[in-house]
């Protein structure tokens, strides 16, 4: 499983950042980014009112986190 951010939907509001239990989310240039250390726990999914965060079956190359919408991480 991999947490993915759809950068076309993400507004950079940051609502997901404080709910991540491992501190793997941050907002950079008004877009959420999933950093190393993401465990794909899914805690962030329901906090995004724009539905920009998904949990997908395909593992990402960078340890469990990948972005989509603008060509990856």
Secondary structure per residue as TSV (DSSP state, phi and psi in degrees):
chain	resnum	aa	ss	phi	psi
A	1	X	-	360.0	148.3
A	2	X	E	-143.1	133.7
A	3	X	E	-78.4	130.4
A	4	X	E	-128.4	142.7
A	5	X	E	-110.1	124.2
A	6	X	E	-86.1	103.2
A	7	X	T	-69.5	-14.0
A	8	X	T	-77.3	-28.1
A	9	X	T	-91.8	-30.4
A	10	X	-	-65.6	130.8
A	11	X	-	-100.8	-6.5
A	12	X	-	77.1	23.6
A	13	X	-	-67.0	-27.7
A	14	X	-	83.7	6.4
A	15	X	T	-61.1	-28.0
A	16	X	T	-79.1	-24.4
A	17	X	G	-58.1	-51.0
A	18	X	G	-71.5	-15.2
A	19	X	G	-87.2	-10.7
A	20	X	-	-72.4	117.7
A	21	X	T	-69.6	-16.4
A	22	X	T	-112.8	5.9
A	23	X	-	65.1	33.9
A	24	X	-	-88.6	-5.9
A	25	X	E	-104.9	141.6
A	26	X	E	-150.7	157.8
A	27	X	E	-103.8	122.8
A	28	X	E	-129.3	127.8
A	29	X	T	52.8	42.9
A	30	X	T	62.8	28.1
A	31	X	E	-139.2	139.9
A	32	X	E	-71.6	141.5
A	33	X	E	-127.3	141.0
A	34	X	E	-102.1	118.3
A	35	X	-	-96.3	-178.0
A	36	X	T	-62.9	148.8
A	37	X	T	101.9	-10.3
A	38	X	-	-62.1	129.2
A	39	X	-	-100.8	3.8
A	40	X	-	58.2	37.2
A	41	X	-	-72.8	-24.3
A	42	X	-	87.3	4.9
A	43	X	T	-58.6	-29.5
A	44	X	T	-80.3	-18.0
A	45	X	G	-56.5	-50.2
A	46	X	G	-77.1	-12.0
A	47	X	G	-81.4	-17.4
A	48	X	-	-85.7	108.4
A	49	X	T	-71.4	-14.8
A	50	X	T	-95.5	-2.0
A	51	X	-	56.1	39.9
A	52	X	-	-87.4	-10.5
A	53	X	E	-109.9	128.2
A	54	X	E	-132.2	160.8
A	55	X	E	-116.0	114.2
A	56	X	E	-114.0	154.5
A	57	X	S	-68.8	-34.3
A	58	X	S	-70.4	121.2
A	59	X	-	-68.7	141.0
A	60	X	-	-86.4	161.7
A	61	X	T	-76.3	-18.6
A	62	X	T	-103.8	35.3
A	63	X	S	86.9	28.2
A	64	X	S	111.1	0.2
A	65	X	E	-136.1	138.3
A	66	X	E	-152.2	153.0
A	67	X	E	-110.8	152.2
A	68	X	E	-130.7	166.0
A	69	X	S	107.5	-35.8
A	70	X	S	-131.6	36.8
A	71	X	S	82.9	21.4
A	72	X	-	99.2	-167.5
A	73	X	-	-71.5	360.0
